[in-house]
Amino acid sequence: MGFSFGGSTAVGFVLGCPWAVSSVVLLAPAGLIRAEVLGERCWGLLEEDGGREEEAREAVLDTLEGGTLIVPDDWRARSQKGEVVAEALRQWELDEHGGYRYSVFSMFRDGAAIGCEEEFRRMGKEKGKKLVVLGEKDDLCTKQQLVELGFEADGVKVVVGAGHALGRTHTNVVAELIIAFWGGL
């Protein structure tokens, strides 16, 4: 199972070692992000050779978050009740892990977050059990893209109201889909 960049990584692993995998779950996989989704400014900053790396890092993070990260004022109370407050987790990640911004940026600039259409096309043709779970509001990877690349439409589930962070924001729905998939194998 791979989420976001981990989804793109999982595709590479399955293609490299198909004998080692009996099923795979891709959760909001990166790898198929189109230039228009990133926007002209972000795309230009990614292609630039230095000088504005901090600006490029922030542009990538803003793209993933869908804009400026806003943590709700009541996040502590909600967390104490057992609710997952994705924005607070994200802020903690940004504040406490100095290398996080750099690692995300490097996935876009140097990794397999974009430009992996051929790998996904090959993955779509792979025999074996595949489940892809996408957020309805996540345009980094769409059901239409995956179906056009050879994935079976009924193997691509879309979580209504979810964005790219669906694993944090729609935990129960995502877990139910994965459990049903693996339980049916």
C-alpha angles and dihedrals in degrees: 000000000000133000123207107319086009087061091057089046091051090053090054091049094050091049092047098043108020090157090063097055129069097173139003136200119201114196113197090328121208120215101085100065110144124218092243091056092055091045129231094277096050093043091050092049091051091053093046118101103232134298096099103042095133090053090047092050091052092046090054093048091048089052092052093047095044090241136329113354111247117190113204115243091233095054094117094053091045091049092050088056089056097258118142107233101196095191092056091049090050092049091049089051091052094045100043103037110060093187096051096089090048094048093050091047093049091052088059098040101037108008138067100280092109136027100033099123094124092051091050090047089055090046091052089058094047115112116232138070116312132174124183119190117196136178116242091227095044110103094175087091126007135196089239091057092050095047090049088053092054105269115141110253093225090055092060114077122191120207109216115236094008128124131195092298092060092131088064100032102039099029098150096048092047092047092050091052093049094045091050090049096048092038090057095054 
